[in-house]
Amino acid sequence: MNTLVQSYGPPPGPLAVRIKEPSMGLFYWVVTRLGTQEYAGEAKVEASDHPYPTHEAAMQAGVACMKALKTQAPASL
């Protein structure tokens, strides 16, 4: 009998944190999953819902989120 394995979310690939500054002095973090093939782009996984006052504060929050996402990732089959 054949069984199908369901996968959720974007395809596997390394996570990255990006910092965006849409307005002067307002920093947002975005966690993206990099594509596993050369032509594949990045897929947004999570993003901050409020601005941070400094680039460093946004980076620390984004890295904390990325670490939490990595611990929640299901084990590979």
N, C-alpha and C positions, 0 to 999 in steps of 0.2 A: 504494500500500500504506500502511495506517495503522500508525504506530508509537506505542507507549505509553512515556511517560517515568515511571520509578519515582521516587518521592520517599520519603525516609526521615525519621523524626522528626516533631515537631510542625509545623504549618503555619508558613510564614514570618511573622516579626514581630520587633519589637525585643527585645533581651535586657535583662534587669535583674538587679541583685544585691540580694538581701534578706538582712538579718541577723536571726537568731532567737536568743533567749536563754531556752531552756526551763528552765534552772536558773540561779540567781544566779551571775554571774561566768563562765558557760560560753557562749561565742558560736559559732554555726555560720553559715556562709554558704550561700545557695541561689541558683543562677542559674535564672531563669525566662524563658520566652518569652511575651511579651504577645500576646494575641489580636489579630487584625487587624480584627475587627468589634466593635462596641460591646458586644454581649451576651456575647462570648467572654471567658473568664477567662484565667488564667495557667496555663502548663504547666511543670512542673519539668523542667529539662534536666540539671543537675548539682547536687550538694550535697557539703559537706565531710563526711568520715567521722570526724572527730575535732574536739573543741572547741578554741577559741582563747581565750587569757586576757583579751583586750580586744576591744572592738568594732572598733577601728581595725585590729588584726591580722587579724581575720576579713574585714573589708572589703577589705583589700589582697589577701588570698588569693583572695577571690571575684572581684575585678576582674581579677586575673591569669588566672584560669580563663576568665572571660568573653572576654578578649582572645584567648586561645588558641582558644576555640570560634569566634570570628569569623574567625580566619585559616584555620581548617579548613573553613569553610562553602564548599560548591561554588558556582561562578559561576552566576548566573541565566541562563536561556536566553532 
